[in-house]
Amino acid sequence: MRIHVIGCSGSFAGPGGAASSYLLEQEDENGRVWRVLMDLGSGAFGPLQSAIDPADLDAVLISHLHPDHFLDLTGLEVFWAYHERDDLPQLPIHAPEPLPERLSAVLGRKGPVPDGVDCVPFDYHVLRDHQQFSIGPFDIQVREVVHPVEAYGFRITAGGDVLAYSGDTDTCQALDDLAVGADLFLCEAGYIEGRDDRFTGVHLTGLRAGEAAVTAQAGRVVLTHIAAWTDPAVPLAEARSVYSGPLELATPKAVYDTGRSDSPS
């Protein structure tokens, strides 16, 4: 399984890149490459177009409805609804239930049908805790995690390898369950110890991300969702203080292959 970092800035698009978005690719037994997008936060639709033609997407997973994880679906909807191609099928979007209403509110319209067209470009599927489903060669497990809004993390298996994605969360059993034995653990570390102790139930610190990796006996760990005001070396050092395995920071345009310990391309 290949993971492209489209955006990894925490809470908002930063000066060096977009907010959360990750493109997954996996070839099936017939040689067809499937492409699933996890999150499409503020500023991410631009760099997504540099990585692939968005018309090649097979599905989108949205972990939760904070703008830094879903807002650029507005651009993807425009692309899908008004594209010069008239053969694009409805694009499956797996997300918390309020997403269609939220998109309509952002765009200032009533209902899910874009202006001037006669159908909904997205095929909405509601995420639930403990849900399991497949998209091509991807087997997806969903767990609700701890965040101020309804939020989910994902455990994705393809080609015999496992990717765990924390979404946005604080420490919880669901996170440990998602990450157990994962080949690659893409884990948020939006807070740091001491500075952010007054906030609970929102984000992991680097230390708590490292502790989750240890508990889960995860393989390679990639820390993400670090805000522009945070020196990323701090959460990295926090995680390193407890986790001794392969550990690094997500960067825009990085590409990771699960099950491999070499540096990203």
Accessible surface in RSA format (square Angstrom, percent):
REM  Atomic radii and reference values for relative SASA: ProtOr
REM  Chains: A
REM  Algorithm: Lee & Richards
REM  Probe-radius: 1.40
REM  Slices: 20
REM RES _ NUM      All-atoms   Total-Side   Main-Chain    Non-polar    All polar
REM                ABS   REL    ABS   REL    ABS   REL    ABS   REL    ABS   REL
RES MET A   1    23.05  11.9   0.00   0.0  23.05  54.9   2.33   2.0  20.72  27.5
RES ARG A   2   102.64  43.1 101.87  51.9   0.77   1.8  14.89  20.3  87.75  53.2
RES ILE A   3     0.85   0.5   0.85   0.6   0.00   0.0   0.85   0.6   0.00   0.0
RES HIS A   4    35.33  19.3  35.33  24.6   0.00   0.0  28.54  29.4   6.78   7.9
RES VAL A   5     1.69   1.1   0.16   0.1   1.53   3.7   0.16   0.1   1.53   4.2
RES ILE A   6     9.27   5.3   4.34   3.2   4.93  11.9   5.99   4.3   3.28   8.9
RES GLY A   7     0.00   0.0   0.00   N/A   0.00   0.0   0.00   0.0   0.00   0.0
RES CYS A   8    13.74  10.4  10.60  11.8   3.14   7.4   0.10   0.3  13.64  14.7
RES SER A   9    15.36  13.0   9.86  13.2   5.50  12.7  12.80  27.3   2.56   3.6
RES GLY A  10     0.00   0.0   0.00   N/A   0.00   0.0   0.00   0.0   0.00   0.0
RES SER A  11    52.90  44.7  31.41  41.9  21.49  49.5  17.44  37.1  35.47  49.7
RES PHE A  12    78.05  39.1  77.41  47.9   0.65   1.7  78.05  47.3   0.00   0.0
RES ALA A  13    45.57  41.9  28.09  43.4  17.47  39.7  28.09  39.6  17.47  46.3
RES GLY A  14    16.76  20.7   0.00   N/A  16.76  20.7   5.00  13.7  11.75  26.3
RES PRO A  15   137.59 100.3  89.72  81.8  47.87 174.0 103.65  85.6  33.94 210.9
RES GLY A  16    66.25  81.7   0.00   N/A  66.25  81.7  43.86 120.4  22.39  50.2
RES GLY A  17    24.67  30.4   0.00   N/A  24.67  30.4  20.58  56.5   4.09   9.2
RES ALA A  18     8.08   7.4   1.61   2.5   6.47  14.7   3.68   5.2   4.40  11.7
RES ALA A  19     0.00   0.0   0.00   0.0   0.00   0.0   0.00   0.0   0.00   0.0
RES SER A  20     0.96   0.8   0.96   1.3   0.00   0.0   0.00   0.0   0.96   1.3
RES SER A  21     0.00   0.0   0.00   0.0   0.00   0.0   0.00   0.0   0.00   0.0
RES TYR A  22     0.49   0.2   0.49   0.3   0.00   0.0   0.00   0.0   0.49   0.6
RES LEU A  23     0.00   0.0   0.00   0.0   0.00   0.0   0.00   0.0   0.00   0.0
RES LEU A  24     0.29   0.2   0.29   0.2   0.00   0.0   0.29   0.2   0.00   0.0
RES GLU A  25    27.24  15.6  25.23  19.1   2.01   4.8   5.30  10.3  21.94  17.9
RES GLN A  26    29.30  16.4  24.62  18.0   4.68  11.1   4.78  10.2  24.52  18.6
RES GLU A  27   102.44  58.8  88.76  67.2  13.68  32.6  19.77  38.2  82.67  67.5
RES ASP A  28    30.33  21.2  20.89  20.8   9.44  22.3  14.63  34.4  15.71  15.7
RES GLU A  29   173.76  99.8 124.89  94.5  48.86 116.3  55.23 106.8 118.53  96.8
RES ASN A  30   130.18  89.8  93.00  89.9  37.18  89.5  29.37  70.7 100.82  97.4
RES GLY A  31    41.41  51.1   0.00   N/A  41.41  51.1  19.74  54.2  21.67  48.5
RES ARG A  32   105.92  44.5  98.45  50.2   7.47  17.8  51.32  70.1  54.61  33.1
RES VAL A  33    54.34  35.8  44.23  40.0  10.10  24.3  44.23  38.4  10.10  27.4
RES TRP A  34    55.15  22.1  55.15  26.7   0.00   0.0  54.91  29.3   0.24   0.4
RES ARG A  35    56.75  23.8  56.75  28.9   0.00   0.0   0.50   0.7  56.25  34.1
RES VAL A  36     0.48   0.3   0.48   0.4   0.00   0.0   0.48   0.4   0.00   0.0
RES LEU A  37     0.00   0.0   0.00   0.0   0.00   0.0   0.00   0.0   0.00   0.0
RES MET A  38     0.04   0.0   0.04   0.0   0.00   0.0   0.04   0.0   0.00   0.0
RES ASP A  39     0.02   0.0   0.02   0.0   0.00   0.0   0.02   0.1   0.00   0.0
RES LEU A  40     0.00   0.0   0.00   0.0   0.00   0.0   0.00   0.0   0.00   0.0
RES GLY A  41     0.00   0.0   0.00   N/A   0.00   0.0   0.00   0.0   0.00   0.0
RES SER A  42    23.04  19.5  22.88  30.5   0.15   0.4  20.39  43.4   2.64   3.7
RES GLY A  43    40.00  49.3   0.00   N/A  40.00  49.3  27.48  75.4  12.52  28.0
RES ALA A  44     0.00   0.0   0.00   0.0   0.00   0.0   0.00   0.0   0.00   0.0
RES PHE A  45    24.93  12.5  24.93  15.4   0.00   0.0  24.93  15.1   0.00   0.0
RES GLY A  46    41.06  50.6   0.00   N/A  41.06  50.6  31.46  86.3   9.60  21.5
RES PRO A  47    46.27  33.7  39.11  35.7   7.16  26.0  43.11  35.6   3.16  19.7
RES LEU A  48     0.00   0.0   0.00   0.0   0.00   0.0   0.00   0.0   0.00   0.0
RES GLN A  49    88.72  49.6  66.42  48.5  22.30  53.1  16.81  35.8  71.90  54.5
RES SER A  50    97.27  82.2  55.85  74.5  41.42  95.4  32.69  69.6  64.58  90.5
RES ALA A  51    47.31  43.5  11.82  18.2  35.48  80.7  21.48  30.2  25.83  68.4
RES ILE A  52    21.71  12.4  10.98   8.2  10.73  25.9  21.71  15.6   0.00   0.0
RES ASP A  53    71.74  50.3  59.10  58.8  12.64  29.9  27.71  65.2  44.03  43.9
RES PRO A  54     4.87   3.5   4.87   4.4   0.00   0.0   4.87   4.0   0.00   0.0
RES ALA A  55    12.84  11.8   0.16   0.2  12.69  28.9   0.16   0.2  12.69  33.6
RES ASP A  56    67.35  47.2  55.89  55.6  11.46  27.1   9.84  23.2  57.51  57.4
RES LEU A  57     9.68   5.4   0.00   0.0   9.68  24.3   0.00   0.0   9.68  26.0
RES ASP A  58    24.86  17.4  13.78  13.7  11.08  26.2   5.59  13.2  19.27  19.2
RES ALA A  59     0.49   0.4   0.49   0.7   0.00   0.0   0.49   0.7   0.00   0.0
RES VAL A  60     0.00   0.0   0.00   0.0   0.00   0.0   0.00   0.0   0.00   0.0
RES LEU A  61     0.00   0.0   0.00   0.0   0.00   0.0   0.00   0.0   0.00   0.0
RES ILE A  62     0.00   0.0   0.00   0.0   0.00   0.0   0.00   0.0   0.00   0.0
RES SER A  63     0.00   0.0   0.00   0.0   0.00   0.0   0.00   0.0   0.00   0.0
RES HIS A  64     0.00   0.0   0.00   0.0   0.00   0.0   0.00   0.0   0.00   0.0
RES LEU A  65    12.26   6.8   8.10   5.8   4.16  10.5   8.10   5.7   4.16  11.2
RES HIS A  66    52.13  28.5  52.13  36.2   0.00   0.0  31.21  32.2  20.92  24.3
RES PRO A  67    73.20  53.3  73.20  66.7   0.00   0.0  73.20  60.4   0.00   0.0
RES ASP A  68     8.56   6.0   7.73   7.7   0.83   2.0   0.32   0.7   8.25   8.2
RES HIS A  69     1.10   0.6   1.10   0.8   0.00   0.0   1.10   1.1   0.00   0.0
RES PHE A  70     4.85   2.4   4.85   3.0   0.00   0.0   4.85   2.9   0.00   0.0
RES LEU A  71    55.00  30.6  55.00  39.3   0.00   0.0  55.00  38.6   0.00   0.0
RES ASP A  72    26.06  18.3  25.70  25.6   0.37   0.9   2.67   6.3  23.39  23.3
RES LEU A  73     0.00   0.0   0.00   0.0   0.00   0.0   0.00   0.0   0.00   0.0
RES THR A  74    24.51  17.4  24.00  24.3   0.50   1.2   7.43  10.0  17.07  25.8
RES GLY A  75    23.55  29.0   0.00   N/A  23.55  29.0  21.48  58.9   2.07   4.6
RES LEU A  76     0.00   0.0   0.00   0.0   0.00   0.0   0.00   0.0   0.00   0.0
RES GLU A  77     2.49   1.4   2.49   1.9   0.00   0.0   0.12   0.2   2.38   1.9
RES VAL A  78    76.54  50.4  75.39  68.2   1.15   2.8  75.81  65.9   0.73   2.0
RES PHE A  79    38.14  19.1  28.91  17.9   9.23  24.0  37.96  23.0   0.19   0.5
RES TRP A  80    16.25   6.5   5.62   2.7  10.63  25.0   5.62   3.0  10.63  17.2
RES ALA A  81    23.13  21.3   0.38   0.6  22.76  51.8   5.27   7.4  17.87  47.3
RES TYR A  82   108.09  50.5  78.88  44.9  29.21  76.0  74.42  55.9  33.67  41.5
RES HIS A  83    51.47  28.1  30.06  20.9  21.42  54.8  23.11  23.8  28.36  33.0
RES GLU A  84   167.94  96.4 126.40  95.6  41.53  98.9  54.58 105.6 113.36  92.6
RES ARG A  85   104.21  43.8  91.44  46.6  12.77  30.4  46.92  64.1  57.29  34.7
RES ASP A  86   147.86 103.6 108.23 107.7  39.63  93.7  46.42 109.3 101.44 101.2
RES ASP A  87    93.81  65.7  68.95  68.6  24.86  58.8  42.93 101.0  50.88  50.7
RES LEU A  88    29.43  16.4   4.93   3.5  24.50  61.6   4.97   3.5  24.46  65.8
RES PRO A  89    92.30  67.3  80.78  73.6  11.52  41.9  92.22  76.1   0.08   0.5
RES GLN A  90    92.15  51.5  75.56  55.2  16.59  39.5  26.21  55.8  65.94  50.0
RES LEU A  91     2.50   1.4   2.00   1.4   0.50   1.3   2.50   1.8   0.00   0.0
RES PRO A  92    37.49  27.3  37.49  34.2   0.00   0.0  37.49  31.0   0.00   0.0
RES ILE A  93     0.22   0.1   0.00   0.0   0.22   0.5   0.00   0.0   0.22   0.6
RES HIS A  94    17.06   9.3  17.06  11.9   0.00   0.0  11.96  12.3   5.09   5.9
RES ALA A  95     2.87   2.6   1.82   2.8   1.05   2.4   1.82   2.6   1.05   2.8
RES PRO A  96     2.68   2.0   1.03   0.9   1.64   6.0   1.03   0.9   1.64  10.2
RES GLU A  97   100.11  57.5  90.36  68.4   9.76  23.2  26.73  51.7  73.38  59.9
RES PRO A  98    50.29  36.7  44.72  40.8   5.58  20.3  50.29  41.5   0.00   0.0
RES LEU A  99     0.49   0.3   0.49   0.3   0.00   0.0   0.49   0.3   0.00   0.0
RES PRO A 100    34.66  25.3  33.14  30.2   1.51   5.5  33.66  27.8   1.00   6.2
RES GLU A 101   133.84  76.8 124.91  94.5   8.93  21.3  52.62 101.8  81.22  66.3
RES ARG A 102    93.10  39.1  92.15  47.0   0.95   2.3  27.67  37.8  65.44  39.7
RES LEU A 103     0.20   0.1   0.20   0.1   0.00   0.0   0.20   0.1   0.00   0.0
RES SER A 104     7.82   6.6   7.82  10.4   0.00   0.0   6.67  14.2   1.16   1.6
RES ALA A 105    72.68  66.8  44.10  68.1  28.58  65.0  54.13  76.2  18.55  49.1
RES VAL A 106    74.84  49.2  41.38  37.5  33.47  80.6  49.49  43.0  25.36  68.8
RES LEU A 107    69.95  39.0  40.47  29.0  29.48  74.1  45.31  31.8  24.64  66.3
RES GLY A 108    70.34  86.7   0.00   N/A  70.34  86.7  36.95 101.4  33.39  74.8
RES ARG A 109    37.72  15.8  18.21   9.3  19.51  46.5  19.95  27.3  17.77  10.8
RES LYS A 110   204.74  99.9 175.55 107.7  29.19  69.5 121.87 109.7  82.87  88.3
RES GLY A 111    37.73  46.5   0.00   N/A  37.73  46.5  27.64  75.8  10.10  22.6
RES PRO A 112    51.99  37.9  51.30  46.8   0.69   2.5  51.71  42.7   0.28   1.7
RES VAL A 113    56.96  37.5  48.80  44.2   8.17  19.7  48.80  42.4   8.17  22.1
RES PRO A 114     4.73   3.4   2.89   2.6   1.84   6.7   3.01   2.5   1.72  10.7
RES ASP A 115   110.03  77.1  98.94  98.5  11.09  26.2  38.83  91.4  71.20  71.0
RES GLY A 116    87.60 108.0   0.00   N/A  87.60 108.0  42.96 117.9  44.65 100.0
RES VAL A 117    44.61  29.4  22.84  20.7  21.77  52.5  30.64  26.6  13.97  37.9
RES ASP A 118   137.17  96.1 104.39 103.9  32.78  77.5  46.22 108.8  90.95  90.7
RES CYS A 119    76.35  57.8  70.81  79.0   5.54  13.0  32.70  82.9  43.64  47.1
RES VAL A 120    29.51  19.4  27.26  24.7   2.25   5.4  27.26  23.7   2.25   6.1
RES PRO A 121     9.02   6.6   3.12   2.8   5.90  21.5   9.02   7.4   0.00   0.0
RES PHE A 122     2.17   1.1   0.07   0.0   2.10   5.5   0.07   0.0   2.10   6.0
RES ASP A 123    51.59  36.1  49.79  49.6   1.81   4.3   3.21   7.5  48.38  48.3
RES TYR A 124    55.07  25.7  29.92  17.0  25.14  65.4  29.10  21.9  25.97  32.0
RES HIS A 125    71.07  38.8  64.56  44.9   6.51  16.6  45.89  47.3  25.18  29.3
RES VAL A 126    51.64  34.0  40.32  36.5  11.33  27.3  40.51  35.2  11.13  30.2
RES LEU A 127     0.30   0.2   0.30   0.2   0.00   0.0   0.30   0.2   0.00   0.0
RES ARG A 128   124.99  52.5 124.45  63.4   0.53   1.3  52.53  71.8  72.46  43.9
RES ASP A 129    57.53  40.3  39.22  39.0  18.30  43.3  16.12  37.9  41.40  41.3
RES HIS A 130   119.27  65.2  99.46  69.1  19.81  50.7  69.39  71.5  49.88  58.0
RES GLN A 131    52.23  29.2  43.25  31.6   8.98  21.4  21.71  46.2  30.52  23.2
RES GLN A 132   133.42  74.6 105.34  77.0  28.07  66.8  24.95  53.1 108.47  82.3
RES PHE A 133    41.63  20.8  27.71  17.2  13.92  36.2  39.50  23.9   2.14   6.1
RES SER A 134    72.71  61.4  44.16  58.9  28.55  65.8  25.90  55.2  46.81  65.6
RES ILE A 135    17.41   9.9  13.45  10.0   3.96   9.6  17.41  12.5   0.00   0.0
RES GLY A 136    38.81  47.9   0.00   N/A  38.81  47.9  13.69  37.6  25.13  56.3
RES PRO A 137    31.97  23.3  11.51  10.5  20.46  74.4  24.31  20.1   7.66  47.6
RES PHE A 138     0.52   0.3   0.52   0.3   0.00   0.0   0.52   0.3   0.00   0.0
RES ASP A 139    74.63  52.3  73.93  73.6   0.70   1.7  23.10  54.4  51.53  51.4
RES ILE A 140     1.66   0.9   0.17   0.1   1.50   3.6   0.17   0.1   1.50   4.1
RES GLN A 141    67.58  37.8  67.58  49.4   0.00   0.0   7.51  16.0  60.07  45.6
RES VAL A 142     0.51   0.3   0.00   0.0   0.51   1.2   0.00   0.0   0.51   1.4
RES ARG A 143    44.32  18.6  44.32  22.6   0.00   0.0  11.70  16.0  32.63  19.8
RES GLU A 144    75.08  43.1  64.65  48.9  10.43  24.8  12.64  24.5  62.44  51.0
RES VAL A 145    10.35   6.8   0.00   0.0  10.35  24.9   1.40   1.2   8.95  24.3
RES VAL A 146    62.51  41.1  58.87  53.3   3.63   8.8  62.51  54.3   0.00   0.0
RES HIS A 147    22.10  12.1   2.09   1.5  20.01  51.2   1.32   1.4  20.78  24.2
RES PRO A 148    85.34  62.2  43.27  39.4  42.08 153.0  54.90  45.3  30.44 189.2
RES VAL A 149    56.60  37.2  46.26  41.9  10.35  24.9  54.52  47.4   2.08   5.6
RES GLU A 150    63.17  36.3  48.06  36.4  15.11  36.0  31.31  60.6  31.86  26.0
RES ALA A 151     0.01   0.0   0.01   0.0   0.00   0.0   0.01   0.0   0.00   0.0
RES TYR A 152     6.09   2.8   6.04   3.4   0.05   0.1   0.00   0.0   6.09   7.5
RES GLY A 153     0.00   0.0   0.00   N/A   0.00   0.0   0.00   0.0   0.00   0.0
RES PHE A 154     0.07   0.0   0.07   0.0   0.00   0.0   0.07   0.0   0.00   0.0
RES ARG A 155    37.90  15.9  37.76  19.3   0.14   0.3   4.39   6.0  33.51  20.3
RES ILE A 156     0.62   0.4   0.62   0.5   0.00   0.0   0.62   0.4   0.00   0.0
RES THR A 157    39.34  28.0  39.09  39.6   0.25   0.6  32.30  43.4   7.05  10.7
RES ALA A 158     2.89   2.7   0.00   0.0   2.89   6.6   2.89   4.1   0.00   0.0
RES GLY A 159    64.47  79.5   0.00   N/A  64.47  79.5  29.95  82.2  34.51  77.3
RES GLY A 160    70.18  86.6   0.00   N/A  70.18  86.6  36.24  99.4  33.95  76.0
RES ASP A 161    33.77  23.7  33.77  33.6   0.00   0.0   0.00   0.0  33.77  33.7
RES VAL A 162    19.03  12.5  19.03  17.2   0.00   0.0  19.03  16.5   0.00   0.0
RES LEU A 163     0.16   0.1   0.10   0.1   0.06   0.1   0.10   0.1   0.06   0.2
RES ALA A 164     0.24   0.2   0.24   0.4   0.00   0.0   0.24   0.3   0.00   0.0
RES TYR A 165     3.69   1.7   3.40   1.9   0.28   0.7   2.28   1.7   1.41   1.7
RES SER A 166     0.25   0.2   0.13   0.2   0.12   0.3   0.12   0.3   0.13   0.2
RES GLY A 167     1.32   1.6   0.00   N/A   1.32   1.6   0.00   0.0   1.32   3.0
RES ASP A 168     2.42   1.7   2.38   2.4   0.04   0.1   0.00   0.0   2.42   2.4
RES THR A 169     0.00   0.0   0.00   0.0   0.00   0.0   0.00   0.0   0.00   0.0
RES ASP A 170    17.39  12.2  17.39  17.3   0.00   0.0   3.97   9.3  13.42  13.4
RES THR A 171    78.51  55.8  62.53  63.4  15.98  38.1  61.16  82.1  17.35  26.2
RES CYS A 172    20.72  15.7  10.91  12.2   9.81  23.1  20.46  51.8   0.26   0.3
RES GLN A 173   120.43  67.3 110.36  80.7  10.07  24.0  55.34 117.8  65.09  49.4
RES ALA A 174     6.96   6.4   5.09   7.9   1.87   4.2   5.09   7.2   1.87   4.9
RES LEU A 175     1.02   0.6   1.02   0.7   0.00   0.0   1.02   0.7   0.00   0.0
RES ASP A 176    26.97  18.9  24.73  24.6   2.24   5.3   4.77  11.2  22.21  22.1
RES ASP A 177    55.90  39.2  46.75  46.5   9.14  21.6  20.20  47.5  35.70  35.6
RES LEU A 178     3.37   1.9   2.51   1.8   0.86   2.2   3.37   2.4   0.00   0.0
RES ALA A 179     0.00   0.0   0.00   0.0   0.00   0.0   0.00   0.0   0.00   0.0
RES VAL A 180    81.76  53.8  80.61  73.0   1.15   2.8  80.61  70.0   1.15   3.1
RES GLY A 181    47.46  58.5   0.00   N/A  47.46  58.5  26.77  73.5  20.69  46.3
RES ALA A 182     1.06   1.0   0.00   0.0   1.06   2.4   0.00   0.0   1.06   2.8
RES ASP A 183    46.72  32.7  37.49  37.3   9.23  21.8   4.95  11.6  41.78  41.7
RES LEU A 184     1.45   0.8   1.45   1.0   0.00   0.0   1.45   1.0   0.00   0.0
RES PHE A 185     0.33   0.2   0.33   0.2   0.00   0.0   0.33   0.2   0.00   0.0
RES LEU A 186     1.58   0.9   1.58   1.1   0.00   0.0   1.58   1.1   0.00   0.0
RES CYS A 187     0.00   0.0   0.00   0.0   0.00   0.0   0.00   0.0   0.00   0.0
RES GLU A 188     1.18   0.7   1.18   0.9   0.00   0.0   1.18   2.3   0.00   0.0
RES ALA A 189     0.30   0.3   0.00   0.0   0.30   0.7   0.00   0.0   0.30   0.8
RES GLY A 190     6.78   8.4   0.00   N/A   6.78   8.4   2.66   7.3   4.12   9.2
RES TYR A 191    30.09  14.0  30.09  17.1   0.00   0.0  17.32  13.0  12.77  15.7
RES ILE A 192    23.77  13.5  23.77  17.7   0.00   0.0  23.77  17.1   0.00   0.0
RES GLU A 193    65.48  37.6  50.53  38.2  14.96  35.6  24.11  46.6  41.38  33.8
RES GLY A 194    53.93  66.5   0.00   N/A  53.93  66.5  33.78  92.7  20.15  45.1
RES ARG A 195    89.10  37.4  69.13  35.2  19.97  47.6  67.68  92.5  21.42  13.0
RES ASP A 196    12.36   8.7   9.14   9.1   3.22   7.6   0.77   1.8  11.58  11.6
RES ASP A 197    87.67  61.4  65.58  65.3  22.09  52.2  38.26  90.0  49.41  49.3
RES ARG A 198   180.67  75.9 140.96  71.9  39.71  94.6  76.07 104.0 104.60  63.4
RES PHE A 199    76.57  38.3  68.66  42.5   7.91  20.6  71.91  43.6   4.66  13.3
RES THR A 200   114.07  81.1  95.72  97.0  18.36  43.7  63.38  85.1  50.69  76.6
RES GLY A 201    22.09  27.2   0.00   N/A  22.09  27.2  16.10  44.2   6.00  13.4
RES VAL A 202    30.85  20.3  30.46  27.6   0.39   0.9  30.46  26.5   0.39   1.1
RES HIS A 203    14.69   8.0  14.31   9.9   0.38   1.0   4.47   4.6  10.21  11.9
RES LEU A 204     0.13   0.1   0.13   0.1   0.00   0.0   0.13   0.1   0.00   0.0
RES THR A 205     2.06   1.5   2.06   2.1   0.00   0.0   2.06   2.8   0.00   0.0
RES GLY A 206     0.00   0.0   0.00   N/A   0.00   0.0   0.00   0.0   0.00   0.0
RES LEU A 207    47.21  26.3  47.21  33.8   0.00   0.0  47.21  33.2   0.00   0.0
RES ARG A 208    55.69  23.4  53.86  27.5   1.83   4.4  24.17  33.0  31.52  19.1
RES ALA A 209     0.00   0.0   0.00   0.0   0.00   0.0   0.00   0.0   0.00   0.0
RES GLY A 210     0.61   0.8   0.00   N/A   0.61   0.8   0.61   1.7   0.00   0.0
RES GLU A 211    79.17  45.5  76.57  57.9   2.61   6.2  30.61  59.2  48.57  39.7
RES ALA A 212     5.58   5.1   1.45   2.2   4.13   9.4   4.88   6.9   0.70   1.8
RES ALA A 213     0.15   0.1   0.11   0.2   0.04   0.1   0.11   0.2   0.04   0.1
RES VAL A 214    74.87  49.3  65.23  59.1   9.65  23.2  69.04  60.0   5.83  15.8
RES THR A 215    90.64  64.5  61.85  62.7  28.79  68.6  44.34  59.6  46.30  70.0
RES ALA A 216     1.77   1.6   0.00   0.0   1.77   4.0   1.71   2.4   0.06   0.1
RES GLN A 217   153.73  86.0 132.27  96.7  21.46  51.1  41.10  87.5 112.64  85.4
RES ALA A 218     9.85   9.1   0.00   0.0   9.85  22.4   0.00   0.0   9.85  26.1
RES GLY A 219    29.93  36.9   0.00   N/A  29.93  36.9  28.86  79.2   1.07   2.4
RES ARG A 220    11.28   4.7   8.78   4.5   2.50   6.0   6.05   8.3   5.23   3.2
RES VAL A 221     0.25   0.2   0.25   0.2   0.00   0.0   0.25   0.2   0.00   0.0
RES VAL A 222     0.05   0.0   0.05   0.0   0.00   0.0   0.05   0.0   0.00   0.0
RES LEU A 223     0.69   0.4   0.00   0.0   0.69   1.7   0.00   0.0   0.69   1.9
RES THR A 224     4.69   3.3   1.97   2.0   2.73   6.5   4.69   6.3   0.00   0.0
RES HIS A 225     3.47   1.9   3.08   2.1   0.39   1.0   2.74   2.8   0.72   0.8
RES ILE A 226    22.63  12.9  12.65   9.4   9.98  24.1  12.65   9.1   9.98  27.1
RES ALA A 227     5.90   5.4   3.88   6.0   2.02   4.6   3.88   5.5   2.02   5.3
RES ALA A 228    53.91  49.6  14.93  23.0  38.98  88.7  27.27  38.4  26.65  70.6
RES TRP A 229   172.65  69.3 136.22  65.9  36.42  85.5 141.28  75.3  31.36  50.9
RES THR A 230     8.40   6.0   0.97   1.0   7.42  17.7   2.76   3.7   5.64   8.5
RES ASP A 231    85.88  60.2  73.25  72.9  12.63  29.9  32.68  76.9  53.20  53.1
RES PRO A 232    60.50  44.1  60.50  55.2   0.00   0.0  60.50  50.0   0.00   0.0
RES ALA A 233    55.46  51.0  50.05  77.2   5.41  12.3  51.50  72.5   3.96  10.5
RES VAL A 234    57.27  37.7  53.70  48.6   3.57   8.6  56.89  49.4   0.38   1.0
RES PRO A 235     0.00   0.0   0.00   0.0   0.00   0.0   0.00   0.0   0.00   0.0
RES LEU A 236    51.97  28.9  51.97  37.2   0.00   0.0  51.97  36.5   0.00   0.0
RES ALA A 237    61.91  56.9  50.82  78.4  11.09  25.2  56.31  79.3   5.60  14.8
RES GLU A 238    26.07  15.0  21.73  16.4   4.34  10.3  21.37  41.3   4.70   3.8
RES ALA A 239     0.33   0.3   0.33   0.5   0.00   0.0   0.33   0.5   0.00   0.0
RES ARG A 240   105.79  44.4  95.54  48.7  10.25  24.4  59.06  80.7  46.73  28.3
RES SER A 241    83.35  70.4  41.62  55.6  41.73  96.1  48.00 102.2  35.35  49.5
RES VAL A 242    61.17  40.2  34.12  30.9  27.04  65.2  42.38  36.8  18.78  50.9
RES TYR A 243    13.97   6.5  13.30   7.6   0.67   1.7  12.34   9.3   1.63   2.0
RES SER A 244   112.77  95.3  82.82 110.5  29.95  69.0  47.42 101.0  65.35  91.6
RES GLY A 245    20.02  24.7   0.00   N/A  20.02  24.7  17.83  48.9   2.19   4.9
RES PRO A 246    65.29  47.6  53.18  48.5  12.11  44.0  64.58  53.3   0.71   4.4
RES LEU A 247    23.93  13.3   0.83   0.6  23.10  58.1   0.83   0.6  23.10  62.2
RES GLU A 248    41.32  23.7  38.72  29.3   2.59   6.2  23.67  45.8  17.65  14.4
RES LEU A 249    44.05  24.5  34.51  24.7   9.54  24.0  34.51  24.2   9.54  25.7
RES ALA A 250    12.83  11.8   0.04   0.1  12.79  29.1   0.04   0.1  12.79  33.9
RES THR A 251    69.76  49.6  69.74  70.7   0.02   0.1  54.93  73.8  14.83  22.4
RES PRO A 252    56.01  40.8  42.36  38.6  13.65  49.6  42.36  35.0  13.65  84.8
RES LYS A 253   168.41  82.2 149.94  92.0  18.48  44.0 100.25  90.2  68.16  72.6
RES ALA A 254     6.05   5.6   1.74   2.7   4.32   9.8   5.53   7.8   0.52   1.4
RES VAL A 255    23.83  15.7  20.49  18.5   3.34   8.1  20.49  17.8   3.34   9.1
RES TYR A 256     2.72   1.3   1.71   1.0   1.02   2.6   2.18   1.6   0.55   0.7
RES ASP A 257    29.50  20.7  26.00  25.9   3.50   8.3  10.37  24.4  19.13  19.1
RES THR A 258     6.80   4.8   0.00   0.0   6.80  16.2   0.32   0.4   6.48   9.8
RES GLY A 259    53.44  65.9   0.00   N/A  53.44  65.9  18.91  51.9  34.53  77.3
RES ARG A 260   125.44  52.7 117.24  59.8   8.20  19.5  46.43  63.5  79.01  47.9
RES SER A 261    93.89  79.3  65.43  87.3  28.46  65.6  27.88  59.4  66.01  92.5
RES ASP A 262    69.27  48.5  57.16  56.9  12.12  28.7  45.79 107.8  23.49  23.4
RES SER A 263    93.82  79.3  73.69  98.3  20.14  46.4  35.45  75.5  58.37  81.8
RES PRO A 264    44.24  32.2  23.68  21.6  20.56  74.7  26.05  21.5  18.19 113.1
RES SER A 265   106.56  90.0  59.04  78.8  47.52 109.5  87.39 186.1  19.17  26.9
END  Absolute sums over single chains surface
CHAIN  1 A    10906.2       8001.8       2904.5       5917.2       4989.0
END  Absolute sums over all chains
TOTAL         10906.2       8001.8       2904.5       5917.2       4989.0
